[in-house]
Amino acid sequence: MTVNARLRKSFFKKHLVFLLQASDLTKSNRERWTYYGTDVISRKDANNFTRSISLTVTYNFNASRSRYKGTGAGNEEKKRL
């Protein structure tokens, strides 16, 4: 059984986001399999050392998703057509 963790924290109204991730904290990721072929048996029983830690920093320029709706600047052009 592997144990993974993820921590996400945002600042400045979700403009700056920190994401800290850790995988295989218990160092217990194990691969076990057996393949039965014609006159061949292959087995694997091994520890996969995949422990990792990463930090991702993201800055969102438009975190609020607000869009410019306009004030009817094209109405004169529409009337002309």
QUISUL-V564541 format. One line per field, one symbol per residue. ss: DSSP state (a for helix, b for strand, c for the rest). psi: psi as a letter, one per 30 degrees, with the letter a starting at -180 (. if undefined). burial: # if it has 24 or more other ideal C-beta (glycine too) atoms within 12 Angstrom, else .. A space follows every 10 residues. Layout:
ss=???
psi=???
burial=???
This chain:
ss=ccccbbbbbb bccccbbbbb bbbccccccb bbbbbbbccb bbbbbbbccc cbbbbbbbbc cccccccccc ccccaaaaaa c
psi=klklkkkkkl lhhgekkkjk kkkheghgjk kklkkjajgk kkkkjlkjjg klkkkkkkkk eiffgklkfl ggfgeeeeee .
burial=.......... .......... .......... .......... .......... .......... .......... .......... .
